[in-house]
Amino acid sequence: MPRTISPELRRALADRLRYYNELGIYDFYRRDLRVAEATASVDPMLQISELRDPMPKRTAAVQSVVVDSPPEVPSHREANTTDPVAALKIIREDLGDCTRCVLHKQGRKQIVFGVGNPRTELMFVGEAPGADEDIQGEPFVGRAGQLLNNMIKAMGLEREQVYIANIIKCRPPSNRTPEREECETCSPFLMRQIAAIKPKVIVALGAVAAKSLLAVNESMANLRGRWYDFRPAGARSNDPNWTSAKLAVTYHPAFLLRDPRQKKEAWKDLQMVMKELGLKAPAKDPQ
Ligand code: SF4
């Protein structure tokens, strides 16, 4: 029997669909109606308020959204191309002059999308742009960027051979740590970048990047020194042979500048990555 949708719920749904479209998500699949109706009988007000929440908590949203929910693996516009360069261009277009989180009005000069080789096997992901990155529009270009370049060189690679991005794409004021909501709003675009590039290995630089990518709250001591199977949440690669990357965690170069004694530990992490990628580089400590 057809169900009547109240104008309020209809408006909430339209807002939510617009939000997903802005993220580049267009295709939706219908959820089992019996499950939806069983949930609907529990607390309809809760469901409406969840729909109004621009970024609901993942666990709560999955449990309580009553109508067609977005698929776990949505189809984005770039799913129609096999060319990572074209795919990244589409993702950048979808990002636009982004105003999705408060950082757009807190002094950013420009969006820092990402840089490097879209066909690389190795991706580095940091936390957020700093002052130099904000000015130049490129991630890791200041002193920390110089150290990252040295780390990449020590692995036997050039900066142009890898891809570098951040969890969030606008500089937080005074370089403060990004808020969880900012990370959750911005990271779907990073997920799409990862799915488009299909790297074999991702290196998370620092605790914020690692915790955000892995959705865990662990210390660096626990996060480092092991591999994680990483699947970009909510983004799908157009290559059926690529479903995940291996992810390793190391220190952020800015932290290594403050505490150079940890460079040896970072070098151990990079050697683990080199082994995985079959890189035989001049085994020198990055300076
Ligand atoms: S940080 Fe990301 S979500 Fe926030 S305004 Fe910048 S690009 Fe948009």
py3Dmol code that shows the C-alpha trace and the ligand (Angstrom):
import py3Dmol

protein = """\
ATOM      1  CA  MET A   1       0.000   0.000   0.000  1.00  0.00           C
ATOM      2  CA  PRO A   2       1.413   3.427  -0.901  1.00  0.00           C
ATOM      3  CA  ARG A   3       2.610   5.429   2.088  1.00  0.00           C
ATOM      4  CA  THR A   4       2.030   9.122   2.561  1.00  0.00           C
ATOM      5  CA  ILE A   5       5.105  11.232   3.189  1.00  0.00           C
ATOM      6  CA  SER A   6       4.576  14.376   5.193  1.00  0.00           C
ATOM      7  CA  PRO A   7       5.722  17.705   3.681  1.00  0.00           C
ATOM      8  CA  GLU A   8       8.245  18.015   6.503  1.00  0.00           C
ATOM      9  CA  LEU A   9       9.789  14.634   5.754  1.00  0.00           C
ATOM     10  CA  ARG A  10       9.714  15.376   2.027  1.00  0.00           C
ATOM     11  CA  ARG A  11      11.670  18.613   2.631  1.00  0.00           C
ATOM     12  CA  ALA A  12      14.159  16.797   4.853  1.00  0.00           C
ATOM     13  CA  LEU A  13      14.627  14.153   2.167  1.00  0.00           C
ATOM     14  CA  ALA A  14      15.148  16.771  -0.536  1.00  0.00           C
ATOM     15  CA  ASP A  15      17.799  18.467   1.622  1.00  0.00           C
ATOM     16  CA  ARG A  16      19.538  15.192   2.227  1.00  0.00           C
ATOM     17  CA  LEU A  17      19.502  14.260  -1.474  1.00  0.00           C
ATOM     18  CA  ARG A  18      20.908  17.674  -2.375  1.00  0.00           C
ATOM     19  CA  TYR A  19      23.689  17.115   0.145  1.00  0.00           C
ATOM     20  CA  TYR A  20      24.633  13.757  -1.401  1.00  0.00           C
ATOM     21  CA  ASN A  21      24.464  15.213  -4.911  1.00  0.00           C
ATOM     22  CA  GLU A  22      26.909  17.903  -3.822  1.00  0.00           C
ATOM     23  CA  LEU A  23      29.233  15.127  -2.758  1.00  0.00           C
ATOM     24  CA  GLY A  24      28.837  13.636  -6.238  1.00  0.00           C
ATOM     25  CA  ILE A  25      26.584  10.756  -5.187  1.00  0.00           C
ATOM     26  CA  TYR A  26      23.675  10.264  -7.551  1.00  0.00           C
ATOM     27  CA  ASP A  27      22.588   6.615  -7.492  1.00  0.00           C
ATOM     28  CA  PHE A  28      20.612   5.182  -4.581  1.00  0.00           C
ATOM     29  CA  TYR A  29      19.280   1.725  -3.920  1.00  0.00           C
ATOM     30  CA  ARG A  30      16.101   0.885  -2.109  1.00  0.00           C
ATOM     31  CA  ARG A  31      16.383  -0.589   1.333  1.00  0.00           C
ATOM     32  CA  ASP A  32      14.265  -3.543   2.451  1.00  0.00           C
ATOM     33  CA  LEU A  33      10.901  -1.899   3.200  1.00  0.00           C
ATOM     34  CA  ARG A  34      10.061  -4.381   5.984  1.00  0.00           C
ATOM     35  CA  VAL A  35      13.175  -3.307   7.868  1.00  0.00           C
ATOM     36  CA  ALA A  36      12.294   0.332   7.285  1.00  0.00           C
ATOM     37  CA  GLU A  37       8.726  -0.116   8.510  1.00  0.00           C
ATOM     38  CA  ALA A  38       9.853  -2.025  11.582  1.00  0.00           C
ATOM     39  CA  THR A  39      12.177   0.848  12.386  1.00  0.00           C
ATOM     40  CA  ALA A  40       9.466   3.404  11.615  1.00  0.00           C
ATOM     41  CA  SER A  41       7.213   1.988  14.271  1.00  0.00           C
ATOM     42  CA  VAL A  42       9.843   2.616  16.944  1.00  0.00           C
ATOM     43  CA  ASP A  43      10.331   6.370  16.936  1.00  0.00           C
ATOM     44  CA  PRO A  44       9.352   8.448  13.885  1.00  0.00           C
ATOM     45  CA  MET A  45      10.550  11.714  15.453  1.00  0.00           C
ATOM     46  CA  LEU A  46      14.014  10.304  15.880  1.00  0.00           C
ATOM     47  CA  GLN A  47      14.083   9.397  12.211  1.00  0.00           C
ATOM     48  CA  ILE A  48      13.092  12.876  11.078  1.00  0.00           C
ATOM     49  CA  SER A  49      15.646  14.545  13.312  1.00  0.00           C
ATOM     50  CA  GLU A  50      18.330  12.200  11.991  1.00  0.00           C
ATOM     51  CA  LEU A  51      17.465  13.223   8.455  1.00  0.00           C
ATOM     52  CA  ARG A  52      17.877  16.874   9.353  1.00  0.00           C
ATOM     53  CA  ASP A  53      21.316  16.298  10.851  1.00  0.00           C
ATOM     54  CA  PRO A  54      23.789  17.311   8.102  1.00  0.00           C
ATOM     55  CA  MET A  55      26.340  14.722   9.268  1.00  0.00           C
ATOM     56  CA  PRO A  56      24.648  12.161  11.507  1.00  0.00           C
ATOM     57  CA  LYS A  57      26.745   9.811  13.623  1.00  0.00           C
ATOM     58  CA  ARG A  58      27.337   6.759  11.496  1.00  0.00           C
ATOM     59  CA  THR A  59      26.012   4.189  13.914  1.00  0.00           C
ATOM     60  CA  ALA A  60      22.848   6.117  14.733  1.00  0.00           C
ATOM     61  CA  ALA A  61      22.065   6.945  11.095  1.00  0.00           C
ATOM     62  CA  VAL A  62      22.327   3.381   9.911  1.00  0.00           C
ATOM     63  CA  GLN A  63      19.987   2.236  12.629  1.00  0.00           C
ATOM     64  CA  SER A  64      17.338   4.873  12.305  1.00  0.00           C
ATOM     65  CA  VAL A  65      16.991   6.331   8.793  1.00  0.00           C
ATOM     66  CA  VAL A  66      13.618   5.070   7.654  1.00  0.00           C
ATOM     67  CA  VAL A  67      13.555   5.663   3.920  1.00  0.00           C
ATOM     68  CA  ASP A  68      15.875   4.795   1.069  1.00  0.00           C
ATOM     69  CA  SER A  69      19.345   5.216   2.466  1.00  0.00           C
ATOM     70  CA  PRO A  70      22.495   5.831   0.414  1.00  0.00           C
ATOM     71  CA  PRO A  71      24.276   2.664  -0.615  1.00  0.00           C
ATOM     72  CA  GLU A  72      27.430   1.674   1.188  1.00  0.00           C
ATOM     73  CA  VAL A  73      29.251   1.941  -2.119  1.00  0.00           C
ATOM     74  CA  PRO A  74      27.681   4.818  -4.027  1.00  0.00           C
ATOM     75  CA  SER A  75      28.197   5.525  -7.675  1.00  0.00           C
ATOM     76  CA  HIS A  76      29.935   8.820  -8.390  1.00  0.00           C
ATOM     77  CA  ARG A  77      30.247  10.649 -11.685  1.00  0.00           C
ATOM     78  CA  GLU A  78      33.871   9.548 -12.076  1.00  0.00           C
ATOM     79  CA  ALA A  79      32.760   5.895 -12.056  1.00  0.00           C
ATOM     80  CA  ASN A  80      32.224   6.316 -15.803  1.00  0.00           C
ATOM     81  CA  THR A  81      35.891   6.849 -16.576  1.00  0.00           C
ATOM     82  CA  THR A  82      38.895   4.575 -16.222  1.00  0.00           C
ATOM     83  CA  ASP A  83      41.309   7.503 -16.479  1.00  0.00           C
ATOM     84  CA  PRO A  84      42.444   8.659 -13.017  1.00  0.00           C
ATOM     85  CA  VAL A  85      43.359  12.106 -14.387  1.00  0.00           C
ATOM     86  CA  ALA A  86      39.830  12.599 -15.718  1.00  0.00           C
ATOM     87  CA  ALA A  87      38.375  11.149 -12.498  1.00  0.00           C
ATOM     88  CA  LEU A  88      40.321  13.604 -10.332  1.00  0.00           C
ATOM     89  CA  LYS A  89      39.171  16.460 -12.545  1.00  0.00           C
ATOM     90  CA  ILE A  90      35.527  15.447 -11.977  1.00  0.00           C
ATOM     91  CA  ILE A  91      36.074  15.208  -8.217  1.00  0.00           C
ATOM     92  CA  ARG A  92      37.685  18.669  -8.196  1.00  0.00           C
ATOM     93  CA  GLU A  93      34.698  20.022 -10.149  1.00  0.00           C
ATOM     94  CA  ASP A  94      32.284  18.490  -7.630  1.00  0.00           C
ATOM     95  CA  LEU A  95      34.243  20.066  -4.783  1.00  0.00           C
ATOM     96  CA  GLY A  96      33.917  23.457  -6.461  1.00  0.00           C
ATOM     97  CA  ASP A  97      34.446  26.562  -4.343  1.00  0.00           C
ATOM     98  CA  CYS A  98      33.460  24.477  -1.349  1.00  0.00           C
ATOM     99  CA  THR A  99      31.516  25.989   1.540  1.00  0.00           C
ATOM    100  CA  ARG A 100      30.427  22.704   3.120  1.00  0.00           C
ATOM    101  CA  CYS A 101      32.151  23.276   6.456  1.00  0.00           C
ATOM    102  CA  VAL A 102      33.029  26.318   8.543  1.00  0.00           C
ATOM    103  CA  LEU A 103      36.629  26.383   7.321  1.00  0.00           C
ATOM    104  CA  HIS A 104      35.556  28.133   4.124  1.00  0.00           C
ATOM    105  CA  LYS A 105      34.909  31.305   6.140  1.00  0.00           C
ATOM    106  CA  GLN A 106      37.804  31.142   8.560  1.00  0.00           C
ATOM    107  CA  GLY A 107      40.510  32.746   6.497  1.00  0.00           C
ATOM    108  CA  ARG A 108      41.421  30.127   3.899  1.00  0.00           C
ATOM    109  CA  LYS A 109      43.051  31.590   0.795  1.00  0.00           C
ATOM    110  CA  GLN A 110      42.325  28.604  -1.393  1.00  0.00           C
ATOM    111  CA  ILE A 111      41.377  24.935  -1.427  1.00  0.00           C
ATOM    112  CA  VAL A 112      44.367  22.579  -1.393  1.00  0.00           C
ATOM    113  CA  PHE A 113      43.142  19.603  -3.387  1.00  0.00           C
ATOM    114  CA  GLY A 114      46.174  17.336  -3.780  1.00  0.00           C
ATOM    115  CA  VAL A 115      49.211  16.990  -5.995  1.00  0.00           C
ATOM    116  CA  GLY A 116      51.271  14.369  -7.745  1.00  0.00           C
ATOM    117  CA  ASN A 117      51.012  11.407 -10.049  1.00  0.00           C
ATOM    118  CA  PRO A 118      47.410  10.152 -10.370  1.00  0.00           C
ATOM    119  CA  ARG A 119      48.757   6.774 -11.558  1.00  0.00           C
ATOM    120  CA  THR A 120      51.034   6.209  -8.594  1.00  0.00           C
ATOM    121  CA  GLU A 121      51.233   3.155  -6.365  1.00  0.00           C
ATOM    122  CA  LEU A 122      52.028   5.297  -3.325  1.00  0.00           C
ATOM    123  CA  MET A 123      49.948   7.985  -1.668  1.00  0.00           C
ATOM    124  CA  PHE A 124      50.756  10.129   1.357  1.00  0.00           C
ATOM    125  CA  VAL A 125      47.890  11.591   3.375  1.00  0.00           C
ATOM    126  CA  GLY A 126      48.451  14.330   5.951  1.00  0.00           C
ATOM    127  CA  GLU A 127      46.182  16.294   8.220  1.00  0.00           C
ATOM    128  CA  ALA A 128      45.452  19.737   6.772  1.00  0.00           C
ATOM    129  CA  PRO A 129      47.109  22.558   4.821  1.00  0.00           C
ATOM    130  CA  GLY A 130      49.271  25.007   6.781  1.00  0.00           C
ATOM    131  CA  ALA A 131      50.128  28.609   5.985  1.00  0.00           C
ATOM    132  CA  ASP A 132      52.540  27.855   3.098  1.00  0.00           C
ATOM    133  CA  GLU A 133      50.158  25.333   1.571  1.00  0.00           C
ATOM    134  CA  ASP A 134      47.280  27.792   1.858  1.00  0.00           C
ATOM    135  CA  ILE A 135      49.282  30.387  -0.064  1.00  0.00           C
ATOM    136  CA  GLN A 136      50.646  28.056  -2.730  1.00  0.00           C
ATOM    137  CA  GLY A 137      47.603  25.776  -3.092  1.00  0.00           C
ATOM    138  CA  GLU A 138      49.724  22.640  -2.795  1.00  0.00           C
ATOM    139  CA  PRO A 139      50.071  20.201   0.129  1.00  0.00           C
ATOM    140  CA  PHE A 140      53.388  19.880   1.991  1.00  0.00           C
ATOM    141  CA  VAL A 141      55.368  22.789   0.562  1.00  0.00           C
ATOM    142  CA  GLY A 142      56.765  24.402   3.739  1.00  0.00           C
ATOM    143  CA  ARG A 143      59.530  23.076   5.982  1.00  0.00           C
ATOM    144  CA  ALA A 144      57.527  19.947   6.714  1.00  0.00           C
ATOM    145  CA  GLY A 145      57.068  19.534   2.969  1.00  0.00           C
ATOM    146  CA  GLN A 146      60.814  19.753   2.448  1.00  0.00           C
ATOM    147  CA  LEU A 147      61.313  16.975   4.975  1.00  0.00           C
ATOM    148  CA  LEU A 148      58.609  14.887   3.294  1.00  0.00           C
ATOM    149  CA  ASN A 149      60.453  15.383  -0.017  1.00  0.00           C
ATOM    150  CA  ASN A 150      63.630  14.103   1.651  1.00  0.00           C
ATOM    151  CA  MET A 151      61.771  11.106   3.047  1.00  0.00           C
ATOM    152  CA  ILE A 152      60.408  10.328  -0.435  1.00  0.00           C
ATOM    153  CA  LYS A 153      63.906  10.703  -1.924  1.00  0.00           C
ATOM    154  CA  ALA A 154      65.328   8.373   0.713  1.00  0.00           C
ATOM    155  CA  MET A 155      62.853   5.777  -0.553  1.00  0.00           C
ATOM    156  CA  GLY A 156      64.364   6.151  -4.026  1.00  0.00           C
ATOM    157  CA  LEU A 157      61.454   8.160  -5.426  1.00  0.00           C
ATOM    158  CA  GLU A 158      60.756  11.740  -6.471  1.00  0.00           C
ATOM    159  CA  ARG A 159      57.877  13.826  -5.136  1.00  0.00           C
ATOM    160  CA  GLU A 160      56.344  13.874  -8.640  1.00  0.00           C
ATOM    161  CA  GLN A 161      56.065  10.073  -8.608  1.00  0.00           C
ATOM    162  CA  VAL A 162      53.701   9.884  -5.618  1.00  0.00           C
ATOM    163  CA  TYR A 163      50.387  11.565  -4.789  1.00  0.00           C
ATOM    164  CA  ILE A 164      50.040  13.798  -1.733  1.00  0.00           C
ATOM    165  CA  ALA A 165      46.804  14.985  -0.123  1.00  0.00           C
ATOM    166  CA  ASN A 166      45.292  15.860   3.238  1.00  0.00           C
ATOM    167  CA  ILE A 167      42.222  14.767   5.166  1.00  0.00           C
ATOM    168  CA  ILE A 168      40.824  18.294   4.886  1.00  0.00           C
ATOM    169  CA  LYS A 169      41.451  20.732   2.094  1.00  0.00           C
ATOM    170  CA  CYS A 170      41.289  24.135   3.800  1.00  0.00           C
ATOM    171  CA  ARG A 171      43.655  25.592   6.360  1.00  0.00           C
ATOM    172  CA  PRO A 172      42.230  25.626   9.905  1.00  0.00           C
ATOM    173  CA  PRO A 173      42.791  28.995  11.613  1.00  0.00           C
ATOM    174  CA  SER A 174      46.133  29.188  13.466  1.00  0.00           C
ATOM    175  CA  ASN A 175      46.833  25.646  12.218  1.00  0.00           C
ATOM    176  CA  ARG A 176      44.580  24.184  14.888  1.00  0.00           C
ATOM    177  CA  THR A 177      43.708  20.502  14.732  1.00  0.00           C
ATOM    178  CA  PRO A 178      40.710  19.916  12.464  1.00  0.00           C
ATOM    179  CA  GLU A 179      37.413  19.206  14.201  1.00  0.00           C
ATOM    180  CA  ARG A 180      35.850  15.803  13.710  1.00  0.00           C
ATOM    181  CA  GLU A 181      32.900  17.321  11.860  1.00  0.00           C
ATOM    182  CA  GLU A 182      35.254  19.110   9.427  1.00  0.00           C
ATOM    183  CA  CYS A 183      37.073  15.838   8.753  1.00  0.00           C
ATOM    184  CA  GLU A 184      33.800  13.978   8.202  1.00  0.00           C
ATOM    185  CA  THR A 185      32.494  16.646   5.846  1.00  0.00           C
ATOM    186  CA  CYS A 186      35.648  16.903   3.762  1.00  0.00           C
ATOM    187  CA  SER A 187      36.950  13.336   3.741  1.00  0.00           C
ATOM    188  CA  PRO A 188      34.394  11.919   1.230  1.00  0.00           C
ATOM    189  CA  PHE A 189      36.330  13.831  -1.423  1.00  0.00           C
ATOM    190  CA  LEU A 190      39.597  12.273  -0.281  1.00  0.00           C
ATOM    191  CA  MET A 191      37.911   8.855  -0.390  1.00  0.00           C
ATOM    192  CA  ARG A 192      36.961   9.497  -3.999  1.00  0.00           C
ATOM    193  CA  GLN A 193      40.515  10.626  -4.790  1.00  0.00           C
ATOM    194  CA  ILE A 194      41.848   7.395  -3.306  1.00  0.00           C
ATOM    195  CA  ALA A 195      39.339   5.283  -5.256  1.00  0.00           C
ATOM    196  CA  ALA A 196      40.301   7.128  -8.460  1.00  0.00           C
ATOM    197  CA  ILE A 197      44.055   6.746  -7.925  1.00  0.00           C
ATOM    198  CA  LYS A 198      43.862   3.146  -6.626  1.00  0.00           C
ATOM    199  CA  PRO A 199      47.200   3.215  -4.811  1.00  0.00           C
ATOM    200  CA  LYS A 200      48.814   0.013  -3.656  1.00  0.00           C
ATOM    201  CA  VAL A 201      50.007   1.693  -0.466  1.00  0.00           C
ATOM    202  CA  ILE A 202      48.831   4.705   1.548  1.00  0.00           C
ATOM    203  CA  VAL A 203      51.032   6.263   4.208  1.00  0.00           C
ATOM    204  CA  ALA A 204      49.084   8.191   6.852  1.00  0.00           C
ATOM    205  CA  LEU A 205      51.230  11.042   8.152  1.00  0.00           C
ATOM    206  CA  GLY A 206      50.526  11.655  11.822  1.00  0.00           C
ATOM    207  CA  ALA A 207      47.869  10.734  14.329  1.00  0.00           C
ATOM    208  CA  VAL A 208      45.063  12.912  12.948  1.00  0.00           C
ATOM    209  CA  ALA A 209      45.344  11.435   9.445  1.00  0.00           C
ATOM    210  CA  ALA A 210      45.686   7.891  10.777  1.00  0.00           C
ATOM    211  CA  LYS A 211      42.755   8.135  13.183  1.00  0.00           C
ATOM    212  CA  SER A 212      40.547   9.770  10.600  1.00  0.00           C
ATOM    213  CA  LEU A 213      41.330   7.230   7.867  1.00  0.00           C
ATOM    214  CA  LEU A 214      41.082   4.212  10.132  1.00  0.00           C
ATOM    215  CA  ALA A 215      38.245   5.530  12.319  1.00  0.00           C
ATOM    216  CA  VAL A 216      40.058   4.406  15.449  1.00  0.00           C
ATOM    217  CA  ASN A 217      41.296   6.239  18.504  1.00  0.00           C
ATOM    218  CA  GLU A 218      44.685   4.694  19.200  1.00  0.00           C
ATOM    219  CA  SER A 219      48.053   6.104  20.161  1.00  0.00           C
ATOM    220  CA  MET A 220      50.775   6.448  17.534  1.00  0.00           C
ATOM    221  CA  ALA A 221      52.671   3.707  19.350  1.00  0.00           C
ATOM    222  CA  ASN A 222      49.800   1.313  18.668  1.00  0.00           C
ATOM    223  CA  LEU A 223      49.087   2.559  15.152  1.00  0.00           C
ATOM    224  CA  ARG A 224      52.623   2.310  13.737  1.00  0.00           C
ATOM    225  CA  GLY A 225      54.520  -0.757  12.645  1.00  0.00           C
ATOM    226  CA  ARG A 226      51.678  -2.721  11.081  1.00  0.00           C
ATOM    227  CA  TRP A 227      49.587  -2.903   7.939  1.00  0.00           C
ATOM    228  CA  TYR A 228      45.913  -2.080   7.633  1.00  0.00           C
ATOM    229  CA  ASP A 229      43.586  -3.107   4.833  1.00  0.00           C
ATOM    230  CA  PHE A 230      42.083   0.222   3.782  1.00  0.00           C
ATOM    231  CA  ARG A 231      38.894   0.580   1.722  1.00  0.00           C
ATOM    232  CA  PRO A 232      37.795   4.150   0.987  1.00  0.00           C
ATOM    233  CA  ALA A 233      34.433   4.477   2.704  1.00  0.00           C
ATOM    234  CA  GLY A 234      31.583   5.414   0.384  1.00  0.00           C
ATOM    235  CA  ALA A 235      33.712   5.502  -2.769  1.00  0.00           C
ATOM    236  CA  ARG A 236      34.061   2.874  -5.448  1.00  0.00           C
ATOM    237  CA  SER A 237      36.920   2.278  -7.825  1.00  0.00           C
ATOM    238  CA  ASN A 238      36.038   1.591 -11.436  1.00  0.00           C
ATOM    239  CA  ASP A 239      38.705  -1.121 -11.456  1.00  0.00           C
ATOM    240  CA  PRO A 240      37.164  -4.417 -10.264  1.00  0.00           C
ATOM    241  CA  ASN A 241      40.677  -5.634  -9.452  1.00  0.00           C
ATOM    242  CA  TRP A 242      41.208  -2.865  -6.901  1.00  0.00           C
ATOM    243  CA  THR A 243      39.195  -2.972  -3.738  1.00  0.00           C
ATOM    244  CA  SER A 244      41.634  -1.763  -1.111  1.00  0.00           C
ATOM    245  CA  ALA A 245      45.070  -0.367  -0.380  1.00  0.00           C
ATOM    246  CA  LYS A 246      47.535  -1.337   2.297  1.00  0.00           C
ATOM    247  CA  LEU A 247      47.875   1.460   4.806  1.00  0.00           C
ATOM    248  CA  ALA A 248      50.828   2.213   7.076  1.00  0.00           C
ATOM    249  CA  VAL A 249      51.140   4.945   9.695  1.00  0.00           C
ATOM    250  CA  THR A 250      54.156   7.102  10.397  1.00  0.00           C
ATOM    251  CA  TYR A 251      54.951  10.406  12.070  1.00  0.00           C
ATOM    252  CA  HIS A 252      53.942  13.703  10.505  1.00  0.00           C
ATOM    253  CA  PRO A 253      57.007  15.536   9.125  1.00  0.00           C
ATOM    254  CA  ALA A 254      56.111  18.593  11.245  1.00  0.00           C
ATOM    255  CA  PHE A 255      56.381  16.397  14.331  1.00  0.00           C
ATOM    256  CA  LEU A 256      59.750  15.078  13.117  1.00  0.00           C
ATOM    257  CA  LEU A 257      60.982  18.664  12.798  1.00  0.00           C
ATOM    258  CA  ARG A 258      60.071  19.231  16.440  1.00  0.00           C
ATOM    259  CA  ASP A 259      61.531  15.911  17.599  1.00  0.00           C
ATOM    260  CA  PRO A 260      64.245  14.808  15.130  1.00  0.00           C
ATOM    261  CA  ARG A 261      65.127  11.812  17.333  1.00  0.00           C
ATOM    262  CA  GLN A 262      61.984  10.113  15.961  1.00  0.00           C
ATOM    263  CA  LYS A 263      63.316  10.184  12.388  1.00  0.00           C
ATOM    264  CA  LYS A 264      64.855   6.766  12.906  1.00  0.00           C
ATOM    265  CA  GLU A 265      61.446   5.394  13.837  1.00  0.00           C
ATOM    266  CA  ALA A 266      59.863   7.041  10.789  1.00  0.00           C
ATOM    267  CA  TRP A 267      62.560   5.524   8.632  1.00  0.00           C
ATOM    268  CA  LYS A 268      61.607   2.060   9.912  1.00  0.00           C
ATOM    269  CA  ASP A 269      58.024   2.753   8.782  1.00  0.00           C
ATOM    270  CA  LEU A 270      59.215   3.866   5.349  1.00  0.00           C
ATOM    271  CA  GLN A 271      61.396   0.780   4.991  1.00  0.00           C
ATOM    272  CA  MET A 272      58.317  -1.344   5.656  1.00  0.00           C
ATOM    273  CA  VAL A 273      56.584   0.518   2.812  1.00  0.00           C
ATOM    274  CA  MET A 274      59.587   0.147   0.503  1.00  0.00           C
ATOM    275  CA  LYS A 275      59.636  -3.593   1.093  1.00  0.00           C
ATOM    276  CA  GLU A 276      55.949  -3.815   0.199  1.00  0.00           C
ATOM    277  CA  LEU A 277      56.483  -1.819  -3.000  1.00  0.00           C
ATOM    278  CA  GLY A 278      59.689  -3.644  -3.916  1.00  0.00           C
ATOM    279  CA  LEU A 279      61.726  -0.434  -3.763  1.00  0.00           C
ATOM    280  CA  LYS A 280      65.457  -0.790  -3.467  1.00  0.00           C
ATOM    281  CA  ALA A 281      66.646   2.654  -2.593  1.00  0.00           C
ATOM    282  CA  PRO A 282      69.860   4.011  -1.208  1.00  0.00           C
ATOM    283  CA  ALA A 283      69.152   3.163   2.424  1.00  0.00           C
ATOM    284  CA  LYS A 284      69.942   6.503   3.999  1.00  0.00           C
ATOM    285  CA  ASP A 285      68.278   8.206   6.918  1.00  0.00           C
ATOM    286  CA  PRO A 286      66.243  11.235   5.770  1.00  0.00           C
ATOM    287  CA  GLN A 287      67.866  14.443   7.061  1.00  0.00           C
TER     288      GLN A 287
END
"""
ligand_1 = """\
8
SF4
S 37.721 21.830 4.495
Fe 36.774 20.605 2.884
S 34.578 20.579 3.380
Fe 35.493 22.289 4.521
S 35.219 24.054 3.171
Fe 37.257 23.205 2.765
S 36.974 21.821 1.021
Fe 34.940 22.240 1.908
"""
view = py3Dmol.view(width=600, height=400)
view.addModel(protein, "pdb")
view.setStyle({"model": 0}, {"cartoon": {"style": "trace"}})
view.addModel(ligand_1, "xyz")
view.setStyle({"model": 1}, {"stick": {}})
view.zoomTo()
view.show()
